[in-house]
């Protein structure tokens, strides 16, 4: 068997990898550029947890390669240290340390000294969470409650507005989780993130492909009221199904104005079963807080006209392969996967369990609500309608 020679990627190659990764391309597509297996690319990106390392630069006060060459020539000419320092407008102690740390006068070489200095300068900045362990404990506790780093960062600013010691950015939290060399947060906390993958992916990355069917007499999202588009008033909902093994599924509903979440247990994905569950759930809410429903083009709501007839709620359908038009619902489904992982049987969960999970999500602070909770916003709407 003939083995391929090992590839040593240049800095230019690595920069191209990071550019493609940040654009959301997969490991396989990036590897195809180099005619290599995706594991070859993963090895490079995984060193920093999928987070692009900052570009390294030399300090303005550090010795340059040209100065090191002058030092080398001065040594060959047997010049005293003070003469070399004077020619370079440097302190004699700087020249003395440079020569001593690189083999002394007899073994000093400019190129080797320059490479050694570049290697020694690789000192990552100590993470704030390492210095402030009490802050790290607070962050870890919130992560265990399945708060996102963005929620934690926003909450800390509100909880400690006058104490920057107890404030940390969400990016610092992500870096501490994905770059374990920082030693601030334990790797086990990754499992509490919405998506517990080993490397951080670009926000542009997606593996979802939709296979939408044709539905008769449907209203498109472009016919939806303007009040629903700009989230100006409550009562406009987005819905979808999340699927598990053994042909199990859960209907998820999110109110666009408040991001309030509701879930319905459904025993099948056929349109009759789903529509019956949606009708039953719709009757639990005041009519003022349920004015429209936006869905994708899944066949589970093919009988949408019966739903509208029973509830007086119109159903609007997204464009083909446009899940972003139901952004609130898509985001919520991602959150729900923390509680209902892919590959599990969703039929095992009772409606009481679904209500409990929905309550936990509705009591989480949300950045888009200025770190208020969906429950608080929704209860305000209920009070106004009452």
C-alpha positions as a printed Julia matrix, in Angstrom:
386×3 Matrix{Float64}:
   0.0    0.0    0.0
   1.32   3.42  -0.97
   1.07   6.06   1.75
   0.76   9.75   1.07
   3.49  12.0    2.38
   2.67  14.22   5.31
   1.62  17.75   4.43
   3.17  20.68   6.26
   0.85  23.64   5.9
   2.31  27.11   5.46
   1.02  30.16   7.29
  -0.72  31.17   4.05
  -2.44  27.77   3.91
  -3.6   28.11   7.51
  -4.89  31.63   6.86
  -6.96  30.26   3.96
  -8.34  27.51   6.22
  -9.43  30.04   8.83
 -10.98  32.32   6.21
 -13.1   29.46   4.85
 -13.98  28.19   8.34
 -15.19  31.63   9.43
 -17.37  31.82   6.32
 -19.13  28.66   7.52
 -17.63  26.08   5.16
 -17.37  22.47   6.33
 -14.15  20.64   7.1
 -14.7   18.43   4.05
 -14.99  21.36   1.63
 -11.87  23.03   3.1
  -9.93  19.76   2.91
 -10.86  19.42  -0.77
  -8.85  22.58  -1.51
  -5.69  20.8   -0.37
  -6.67  17.33  -1.65
  -6.57  16.01   1.9
  -8.85  14.28   4.4
 -10.97  16.49   6.66
  -9.1   15.2    9.72
  -5.99  16.94   8.42
  -7.8   20.28   8.59
  -9.5   19.48  11.89
  -6.09  18.93  13.48
  -5.13  22.53  12.68
  -8.39  24.18  13.71
  -8.94  22.11  16.86
  -5.75  23.41  18.51
  -7.62  26.58  19.42
 -11.1   25.08  19.63
 -12.2   26.37  16.23
 -11.48  29.97  17.29
  -9.06  31.82  15.01
  -5.94  32.85  16.94
  -4.99  36.52  16.74
  -2.27  37.43  14.28
   1.1   37.62  15.99
   3.11  40.84  15.8
   6.46  41.92  17.18
   6.74  44.53  19.86
   7.98  47.93  18.68
  10.69  47.83  21.36
  12.0   44.35  20.48
  15.3   43.86  18.67
  14.88  43.46  14.91
  16.61  41.0   12.61
  18.78  43.81  11.22
  19.9   44.79  14.72
  20.8   41.17  15.5
  22.9   41.04  12.34
  24.73  44.18  13.48
  25.34  42.53  16.86
  26.74  39.45  15.09
  29.09  41.59  12.96
  30.21  43.49  16.04
  31.07  40.22  17.79
  33.08  39.03  14.75
  34.97  42.37  14.76
  35.61  41.85  18.51
  33.92  45.15  19.42
  33.09  45.79  23.09
  29.43  45.61  24.12
  29.22  49.36  24.73
  30.41  50.12  21.2
  27.8   47.76  19.71
  25.09  49.27  21.92
  26.11  52.82  20.97
  25.94  51.99  17.25
  22.43  50.61  17.68
  21.28  53.3   20.13
  20.48  50.55  22.64
  21.31  50.02  26.28
  24.47  47.94  26.89
  22.45  45.71  29.24
  20.05  44.93  26.35
  22.94  43.8   24.15
  24.49  41.82  27.01
  21.24  39.9   27.71
  20.71  39.25  24.0
  24.14  37.68  23.59
  24.08  35.68  26.83
  20.66  34.13  26.24
  21.71  33.0   22.74
  24.95  31.13  23.35
  27.41  33.91  24.25
  29.95  35.55  21.97
  31.34  32.28  20.57
  27.98  30.76  19.57
  25.78  33.78  18.8
  24.03  33.62  15.4
  21.63  36.36  14.3
  19.07  34.13  12.53
  18.93  31.55  15.32
  18.62  34.31  17.95
  15.77  35.94  16.04
  13.84  32.65  15.74
  14.39  31.89  19.43
  13.07  35.33  20.42
   9.95  34.81  18.28
   9.34  31.46  19.93
   9.87  32.8   23.47
   7.41  35.63  22.81
   4.53  33.14  22.45
   3.04  33.97  25.83
  -0.79  34.0   25.73
  -2.46  36.6   27.91
  -3.75  35.1   31.13
  -7.53  34.79  31.06
  -9.53  37.03  33.4
 -11.37  33.99  34.77
  -8.04  32.54  35.94
  -7.26  35.63  38.02
 -10.78  35.93  39.44
 -11.85  32.49  40.58
 -15.01  33.77  42.25
 -16.14  35.13  38.88
 -15.26  31.79  37.25
 -17.43  29.98  39.82
 -20.39  32.24  39.02
 -19.94  31.64  35.28
 -19.66  27.86  35.79
 -22.83  27.83  37.92
 -24.8   29.69  35.26
 -23.48  27.39  32.52
 -24.72  24.4   34.53
 -28.15  26.04  34.47
 -27.8   26.04  30.67
 -27.47  29.79  30.36
 -25.62  30.83  27.22
 -22.36  32.84  27.49
 -24.17  35.85  25.99
 -26.86  35.63  28.66
 -24.24  35.3   31.4
 -22.25  38.29  30.15
 -25.36  40.47  29.91
 -26.64  39.4   33.31
 -23.3   40.14  34.99
 -23.36  43.71  33.65
 -26.77  44.22  35.21
 -25.97  42.41  38.46
 -22.61  44.19  38.99
 -22.9   47.49  37.07
 -20.19  49.25  39.08
 -17.74  46.38  39.52
 -15.8   45.39  36.37
 -14.12  42.64  38.37
 -17.36  40.67  38.13
 -17.97  41.41  34.44
 -16.75  39.26  31.57
 -17.57  39.16  27.86
 -19.27  36.19  26.26
 -16.28  35.82  23.92
 -13.97  35.31  26.91
 -16.28  32.58  28.21
 -16.35  30.83  24.83
 -12.57  31.0   24.53
 -12.12  29.64  28.04
 -14.36  26.68  27.18
 -12.98  25.82  23.76
  -9.29  26.6   24.45
  -8.59  24.38  27.43
  -4.97  25.55  27.7
  -6.35  28.67  29.38
  -7.24  26.61  32.45
 -10.19  28.77  33.5
 -13.27  26.58  32.98
 -13.53  22.8   32.93
 -14.12  21.08  29.6
 -17.1   19.23  31.09
 -19.05  22.52  31.0
 -19.21  22.26  27.19
 -22.02  19.75  27.54
 -24.25  22.48  28.99
 -23.97  24.69  25.91
 -26.81  24.71  23.41
 -24.65  22.72  20.99
 -22.03  20.62  22.76
 -19.51  20.28  19.93
 -15.76  20.18  20.4
 -14.98  23.19  18.19
 -16.71  26.5   17.83
 -18.38  26.89  14.45
 -19.09  29.99  12.42
 -22.55  31.5   12.78
 -22.86  31.08   8.99
 -22.45  27.3    9.18
 -25.49  25.15   8.52
 -26.09  21.54   7.57
 -29.86  21.81   7.37
 -31.53  21.08   4.07
 -35.28  21.3    3.69
 -37.51  19.13   1.51
 -40.68  21.1    1.32
 -43.86  19.73  -0.23
 -46.64  21.52  -2.05
 -49.53  22.76   0.09
 -52.83  23.94  -1.39
 -54.35  27.4   -0.8
 -51.54  28.57   1.4
 -50.84  32.15   2.42
 -47.21  33.12   1.97
 -45.19  35.0    4.55
 -45.32  38.05   2.29
 -49.06  38.3    3.01
 -48.5   38.36   6.76
 -49.53  41.61   8.56
 -46.84  44.25   8.96
 -47.38  44.17  12.73
 -46.1   40.58  12.7
 -43.05  41.42  10.61
 -41.74  44.16  12.91
 -42.77  42.37  16.15
 -44.63  45.52  17.16
 -47.53  43.75  18.87
 -47.89  40.37  20.58
 -49.94  37.49  19.23
 -47.98  36.36  16.18
 -46.44  32.91  16.58
 -43.9   30.74  14.78
 -44.16  26.95  14.83
 -42.32  23.79  13.83
 -41.78  20.15  14.74
 -38.6   18.74  16.27
 -38.06  15.06  15.61
 -36.67  12.12  17.58
 -36.29   8.39  17.08
 -39.17   5.91  16.69
 -41.16   8.41  14.65
 -41.53  10.75  17.63
 -41.94  14.53  17.5
 -42.86  17.62  19.51
 -44.62  20.74  18.23
 -42.86  23.95  19.28
 -44.43  27.42  19.27
 -42.69  30.77  19.87
 -44.38  34.16  20.19
 -42.44  36.69  18.09
 -42.93  39.77  20.3
 -41.98  38.21  23.66
 -40.1   35.01  22.56
 -42.46  33.07  24.82
 -42.2   29.3   24.24
 -44.94  26.66  24.28
 -44.74  22.97  23.36
 -47.36  20.42  22.46
 -47.03  16.65  22.61
 -48.08  15.08  19.27
 -48.48  11.36  18.68
 -47.72  11.47  14.97
 -46.53  13.76  12.2
 -49.57  13.3    9.94
 -51.49  16.5    9.32
 -54.65  15.39  11.16
 -52.77  14.63  14.4
 -50.67  17.8   14.27
 -53.59  20.09  13.44
 -55.67  18.58  16.27
 -52.84  19.27  18.73
 -52.42  22.84  17.46
 -56.16  23.53  17.74
 -56.23  22.22  21.31
 -53.24  24.37  22.25
 -54.64  27.49  20.58
 -57.77  27.35  22.74
 -55.6   27.75  25.86
 -54.68  31.33  24.96
 -56.72  34.55  24.79
 -57.69  35.39  21.22
 -55.83  38.72  21.55
 -52.57  36.79  22.04
 -52.96  34.39  19.12
 -53.49  36.24  15.84
 -51.35  34.32  13.35
 -49.1   31.3   12.97
 -46.05  31.07  10.68
 -44.81  27.61   9.64
 -42.43  26.14   7.12
 -43.75  24.13   4.17
 -43.9   20.81   5.96
 -46.8   18.54   5.06
 -47.74  18.24   8.74
 -49.81  21.44   8.38
 -51.27  20.65   4.96
 -54.71  20.84   6.59
 -54.11  24.42   7.69
 -57.54  25.52   6.51
 -59.19  23.33   9.15
 -56.99  24.95  11.81
 -58.02  28.41  10.62
 -61.7   27.44  10.54
 -61.57  26.1   14.13
 -59.52  28.94  15.66
 -59.93  31.95  13.33
 -56.11  32.06  13.2
 -54.49  32.38   9.78
 -51.45  30.27   8.91
 -48.63  31.81   6.84
 -45.93  29.76   5.11
 -42.25  30.58   4.69
 -40.48  30.58   1.34
 -38.84  27.28   0.32
 -35.56  26.58   2.14
 -35.81  29.78   4.19
 -35.74  28.73   7.87
 -34.38  32.17   8.8
 -37.89  33.54   8.16
 -38.85  31.72  11.36
 -35.74  32.84  13.19
 -37.2   32.89  16.7
 -38.52  29.36  16.33
 -35.29  28.04  14.8
 -33.29  29.54  17.65
 -35.65  28.05  20.22
 -35.43  24.61  18.63
 -31.67  24.83  19.07
 -32.17  25.63  22.76
 -34.58  22.72  23.12
 -32.0   20.28  21.82
 -30.19  20.74  25.14
 -33.17  19.04  26.77
 -34.2   16.75  23.91
 -30.99  15.65  22.12
 -31.11  14.28  18.61
 -31.33  10.49  18.48
 -33.61  10.19  21.53
 -37.22   9.05  21.73
 -39.35  12.17  22.26
 -42.53  10.16  22.86
 -41.21   9.27  26.33
 -41.76  12.83  27.55
 -45.15  13.77  28.99
 -46.91  17.07  28.42
 -46.02  17.97  32.01
 -42.34  17.49  31.19
 -42.69  19.69  28.09
 -44.37  22.38  30.16
 -41.54  22.21  32.71
 -38.86  22.66  30.03
 -40.81  25.52  28.44
 -41.02  27.22  31.84
 -37.22  26.96  32.25
 -36.65  28.58  28.85
 -39.22  31.3   29.52
 -37.47  32.2   32.78
 -34.06  32.64  31.16
 -32.93  36.24  30.49
 -32.67  36.99  26.77
 -30.25  39.43  25.16
 -32.84  40.42  22.54
 -35.17  41.45  25.4
 -32.48  43.53  27.15
 -32.01  40.53  29.45
 -35.6   40.52  30.56
 -37.33  37.1   30.47
 -39.98  35.93  27.97
 -42.23  34.99  30.91
 -42.1   38.52  32.28
 -42.87  40.09  28.89
 -45.67  37.63  28.12
 -47.3   38.1   31.56
 -47.35  41.84  30.93
 -49.23  41.21  27.69
 -51.68  38.9   29.45
 -52.32  41.57  32.09
 -53.05  44.17  29.39
 -55.54  41.88  27.63
 -57.27  41.09  30.94
